[in-house]
Amino acid sequence: MKVEAELTVKDYEAFFRAATRRAVGGTGSRRGRARYWLIFSINLAAWIAFASLLPSLFPGSTLTQTFLFLLVYAVAVYFWRRRSRRLMSPEQGGTLLGSHTFSLTPEGFEDHGALSYSLTKWPAVRAIEETPEHVFVFVDKTVAHIVPKRCFPQSEDYQAFLRELRERVQGSSDARSVKIPPRLGARRLIPRTVFCLVAAFLATSLLSGAPLRPTSQNHQDTAEDFSEEEWEEAEDLLYSQLALVEKQTAALLPERPGIVDLYFVGFGGDADQDVFMNEALYAQHLFDRRFDTRGRSLALINNRKTRKELPLASFTNLRTTLQHVGRLLNPEEDVLFLFLTSHGSRDHILSVKYWPLPLKEISAADLAGCSTSLALSGGSSSSLLVIREGSSTG
């Protein structure tokens, strides 16, 4: 039996999709389904990660962010498919496109092209895949003879060709004959991924836009997680702050007339990590050694390791300490270095935490107020503000 066909670029694109489907195993086997869902999961995870970053990259309404997300997704899919087609598309005037004559002979599958000829013996056939528009006779995972259904004048002619093809293949090889539905394979990833991503993006946007619960409500909900001894320790710590601050400030040396004295105040604001305690204390020791602040330096630290020796890094303790230092130094010749380290937010809020005490977070306006109090006390300051882990400074 002989069949005349004119192969075009669209025929080869259809073959490319079928070969991709076979490469990822989307022909119905258990391993194929596992590969398919693995690719789907990786694709979904990558786009969910992008969706979680989109609200911070493009602040705005949920509708605007959804539109931007779908636009980016559509552009990415479009250019990826376009580039794939361009890279894999055969050349015009080559051996793949143009007129071909397919013959089913006792020896094998013959392909007579305008510039080529090939004979595939029947034992070499690996699979016969039938799609709504083509029949692909695979001789390897990504190599096949492309037979368009449009080259058959009648459906009876096509059925006769397919029947003879199957008989010859089954008689000499263990190749499978598979009928592929119209939307099997990589195309199913697009609608499924879009649905999952839109749902995930909307959920992320709604949750990120939900109002935060008051701190008092959080404390009330978690109060039962602490023992009575821990609450008593927290209360004792709160009432000990005045004495700890007075002990530190009383030990400060006065300024020396005619000498530029440097004073240092370190502030480690977040008790959840030791790094802020370590940074504040390291900065204090560094200034003591290199800038002669020994006896004129002190630190406010939020950490359980220093809670009995050093005052907490609270806004009240900071303000009280700065007011006392302002009364000691000479504004005409002395300098105060203020070093603060903690987590922070994009709107310049310094995190101050020592659970279970509800300490006030410090804003730029609060620091400005401290500077005003220092000036009224007769001092001047040079401040170094350090906010860690992705926070903005200013």
C-alpha positions in Angstrom: 0.0 0.0 0.0 1.3 3.5 -0.9 0.3 6.9 0.4 1.2 10.3 -1.0 1.7 13.1 1.5 2.9 16.7 1.6 4.6 17.4 5.0 4.5 20.9 6.4 5.9 22.7 9.4 2.7 22.1 11.3 3.0 18.4 10.8 6.5 18.5 12.3 5.2 20.6 15.2 2.6 17.9 15.9 5.3 15.3 15.9 7.4 17.4 18.2 4.6 17.5 20.7 4.2 13.7 20.4 7.9 13.2 20.9 7.9 15.5 24.0 5.0 13.5 25.3 6.9 10.3 24.9 10.0 11.8 26.4 8.2 12.7 29.6 6.3 9.4 29.5 2.8 10.7 29.0 1.5 7.7 27.2 -0.3 6.0 30.1 2.4 4.0 31.9 2.9 4.4 35.7 6.4 5.8 35.2 5.0 8.2 32.6 2.3 9.5 34.9 4.9 10.0 37.7 7.0 12.1 35.3 4.0 14.1 34.2 3.0 15.0 37.7 6.6 15.7 38.7 6.9 18.3 35.9 3.5 19.6 36.8 4.5 20.0 40.5 7.8 21.7 39.7 6.1 24.1 37.4 3.4 24.9 39.9 5.9 25.4 42.7 7.9 27.8 40.7 4.9 29.9 39.8 3.5 29.9 43.3 6.9 31.3 44.5 6.5 34.0 41.9 2.9 34.7 43.0 4.1 35.1 46.6 6.7 37.7 45.6 4.4 39.6 43.3 2.5 41.6 45.9 5.8 43.0 47.3 7.2 43.7 43.8 4.0 45.4 42.5 2.0 46.9 45.4 -1.6 47.5 44.4 -5.1 46.0 44.4 -5.7 42.3 44.1 -7.3 42.8 40.7 -4.2 44.6 39.3 -1.8 42.0 40.7 -4.0 39.1 39.3 -3.9 40.8 35.9 -0.1 41.3 36.1 0.4 37.6 37.1 -1.7 36.3 34.3 0.0 38.6 31.8 3.5 37.4 32.9 2.4 33.8 32.8 0.9 34.1 29.3 4.0 35.9 28.0 6.3 33.3 29.5 4.3 30.4 28.0 4.0 32.2 24.6 7.7 32.9 24.2 8.8 29.5 25.5 6.6 27.7 23.0 7.6 30.1 20.2 11.3 29.7 20.9 10.9 25.9 21.2 9.2 25.7 17.8 11.8 28.0 16.2 14.7 25.9 17.5 13.2 22.6 16.5 11.6 23.6 13.3 13.1 21.8 10.2 14.5 23.8 7.3 12.5 24.4 4.1 13.8 22.5 1.2 15.4 19.9 3.5 14.7 16.1 3.7 11.9 16.3 6.3 9.4 18.7 4.6 7.8 18.5 1.2 6.5 15.5 -0.8 6.8 12.0 0.6 5.5 8.6 -0.5 5.0 6.1 2.3 4.8 2.4 1.3 4.0 -0.7 3.5 6.1 -3.5 2.1 6.9 -7.0 3.4 10.4 -5.7 4.2 9.4 -2.7 6.2 8.1 0.9 6.1 9.5 2.8 3.1 9.7 6.6 3.0 10.5 8.1 -0.4 11.2 11.8 -0.2 12.2 14.3 -2.8 15.8 14.2 -1.5 15.8 11.1 0.6 14.9 7.5 1.0 14.7 5.3 4.1 13.6 1.8 4.9 12.6 0.9 8.4 12.3 -2.8 8.9 9.3 -3.9 10.9 11.2 -5.2 14.0 12.6 -1.7 14.4 9.2 -0.1 15.0 8.7 0.8 18.6 5.2 2.2 18.7 2.3 3.4 16.6 0.6 6.5 18.0 -2.7 7.8 16.5 -3.8 11.3 17.2 -6.9 13.1 15.7 -4.7 14.4 12.8 -1.7 12.1 12.4 -0.3 8.7 12.7 3.3 8.5 14.1 5.3 5.4 13.4 8.0 5.7 16.1 11.3 3.9 15.5 12.9 5.5 18.6 11.8 7.6 21.5 12.0 10.9 19.5 12.2 9.6 15.9 9.1 8.7 13.8 7.6 8.6 10.4 4.9 11.3 10.1 1.7 10.3 8.3 -1.0 13.0 8.1 -4.6 11.7 8.0 -5.5 14.4 5.5 -3.6 12.5 2.8 -6.3 9.7 2.8 -9.2 10.6 0.5 -11.7 8.5 2.5 -11.8 7.3 6.1 -12.0 3.7 4.7 -8.6 4.2 3.1 -7.1 5.4 6.4 -8.6 2.5 8.3 -7.2 0.0 5.7 -3.7 1.6 6.0 -3.8 1.6 9.8 -5.0 -2.0 9.9 -2.3 -3.3 7.5 0.3 -1.2 9.4 -0.7 -2.8 12.7 -0.7 -6.3 11.3 2.8 -6.0 9.8 4.2 -4.5 13.0 2.5 -6.9 15.4 3.8 -9.8 13.3 7.4 -8.9 13.8 7.8 -6.7 16.9 6.3 -6.0 20.3 5.4 -2.4 19.5 2.3 -0.9 21.1 -0.5 0.8 19.2 -1.8 3.8 21.2 -4.7 6.2 20.4 -4.0 9.6 21.9 -6.9 11.9 22.9 -6.8 15.4 21.6 -5.5 17.1 24.8 -3.2 14.6 26.3 0.3 15.6 27.2 1.9 19.0 27.8 -1.1 21.0 26.8 -3.0 19.8 29.8 -0.4 21.5 32.0 -1.5 25.0 30.9 -5.2 25.0 32.1 -4.5 23.0 35.2 -1.5 25.2 36.2 -3.4 28.4 35.5 -6.3 27.3 37.7 -4.0 26.2 40.6 -1.9 29.4 40.3 -4.8 31.8 40.2 -6.3 30.1 43.3 -3.0 30.2 45.2 -2.4 33.8 44.2 -5.8 35.0 45.3 -5.4 33.1 48.6 -2.0 34.6 49.1 -3.2 38.1 48.3 -6.2 37.9 50.6 -4.2 36.5 53.5 -1.5 39.1 53.0 -4.1 41.9 53.0 -5.9 40.6 56.2 -5.5 42.9 59.2 -3.1 41.8 61.8 -4.5 40.9 65.2 -3.7 43.3 68.1 -0.7 42.4 70.2 -2.9 42.2 73.3 -5.0 39.5 71.6 -1.9 37.5 70.7 -0.7 37.7 74.3 -4.1 36.6 75.6 -4.3 33.6 73.2 -0.8 32.4 74.2 -0.9 33.2 77.9 -1.9 29.6 78.8 1.4 28.4 77.2 3.4 29.9 80.1 3.7 28.7 83.6 3.0 30.8 86.7 6.7 30.9 87.5 7.5 32.3 84.0 4.9 35.1 84.4 6.3 36.0 87.9 9.8 36.1 86.4 8.6 38.5 83.7 7.0 40.8 86.3 10.1 40.8 88.4 12.2 41.6 85.4 9.8 44.5 84.5 10.1 46.1 87.9 13.9 45.6 88.0 14.5 47.9 85.0 14.7 51.1 86.9 17.4 49.8 89.2 19.4 48.3 86.3 19.3 51.6 84.3 20.3 53.6 87.4 23.2 51.3 88.1 24.5 51.6 84.5 24.1 55.3 84.2 25.6 56.0 87.7 28.8 54.2 86.7 29.3 56.5 83.7 32.3 58.8 83.9 31.8 62.5 83.6 33.2 64.4 80.6 36.6 65.9 80.8 36.9 69.6 80.0 39.0 70.4 77.0 39.0 66.8 75.8 36.6 65.4 73.2 35.0 62.6 75.1 33.1 59.9 73.2 30.0 58.2 74.7 28.5 54.9 73.4 25.0 53.5 73.8 24.3 50.0 72.3 20.8 48.7 71.7 20.1 45.0 70.8 16.4 44.9 70.2 15.2 41.4 69.4 15.5 38.6 72.0 14.6 35.8 69.5 18.2 35.6 68.2 21.5 36.0 70.0 23.0 37.8 67.0 21.6 41.2 68.1 23.1 40.8 71.6 26.4 39.8 70.1 26.5 42.7 67.7 25.6 45.3 70.3 28.2 44.0 72.8 30.9 43.6 70.1 30.3 47.2 69.0 30.6 48.4 72.7 33.9 46.5 73.2 35.2 47.8 69.8 34.5 51.5 70.8 36.0 50.9 74.2 39.3 49.7 72.6 39.6 52.0 69.7 37.7 55.2 70.6 38.4 55.4 74.4 34.8 55.0 75.5 35.6 52.7 78.4 33.7 54.0 81.4 31.5 56.0 79.1 29.7 53.2 77.3 26.7 51.1 78.1 24.4 48.6 76.5 20.6 47.8 76.5 20.0 44.2 75.5 17.0 42.0 75.0 18.3 38.5 75.8 17.7 36.0 78.6 21.5 35.6 79.0 21.9 39.2 80.1 18.5 40.0 81.7 19.9 40.1 85.3 23.0 42.2 84.5 21.9 44.6 81.8 18.7 46.7 81.3 16.3 45.6 78.6 16.4 47.3 75.2 13.1 49.1 75.6 12.1 52.5 74.3 11.6 53.7 77.9 15.1 52.6 79.0 16.6 54.1 75.8 15.0 57.4 76.4 16.0 57.5 80.1 19.6 56.5 79.2 19.9 59.2 76.5 18.6 61.9 78.8 21.1 61.0 81.5 24.0 60.9 79.0 22.8 64.3 77.7 23.3 65.8 81.1 26.8 64.4 81.5 28.5 65.4 78.2 29.5 68.8 77.0 27.5 69.6 73.8 30.3 71.9 72.6 33.0 69.1 72.3 31.6 65.7 73.2 30.0 63.1 70.9 27.5 60.3 71.6 27.4 57.2 69.3 24.1 55.4 69.3 24.2 51.9 67.9 20.9 50.0 67.3 20.5 46.5 65.8 17.4 44.4 65.3 14.9 43.3 62.7 13.0 46.0 60.9 10.2 46.8 58.5 10.0 48.6 55.2 8.4 51.6 56.9 11.5 52.0 59.2 10.1 50.3 62.4 12.7 48.8 64.6 11.6 45.5 66.2 11.8 45.4 70.0 10.9 41.9 71.5 11.3 40.2 74.8 8.4 37.8 75.3 6.3 37.9 77.3 6.8 41.6 77.9 4.8 43.7 75.4 7.6 46.1 74.5 7.0 49.0 72.2 8.5 48.9 68.7 10.5 52.0 67.8 9.8 54.2 64.8 11.8 57.0 63.2 9.6 59.5 64.9 10.4 57.9 68.3 14.1 58.2 67.6 13.7 61.8 66.6 11.9 62.4 69.9 14.9 60.8 71.8 17.2 63.1 69.9 15.1 66.1 70.9 15.2 65.0 74.6 19.0 64.6 74.3 19.3 68.1 72.9 17.2 69.6 75.6 19.4 67.8 78.1 22.4 69.6 76.6 24.0 66.9 74.4 24.6 66.1 70.8 24.7 62.6 69.2 26.0 60.7 66.2 23.9 57.7 65.6 24.5 54.4 63.7 21.4 52.5 62.9 21.7 48.8 61.9 18.5 46.8 60.9 19.1 43.2 59.8 17.6 40.8 57.4 16.0 42.5 54.4 14.7 45.6 56.2 15.0 49.1 54.8 17.1 51.8 56.5 16.9 55.5 56.3 
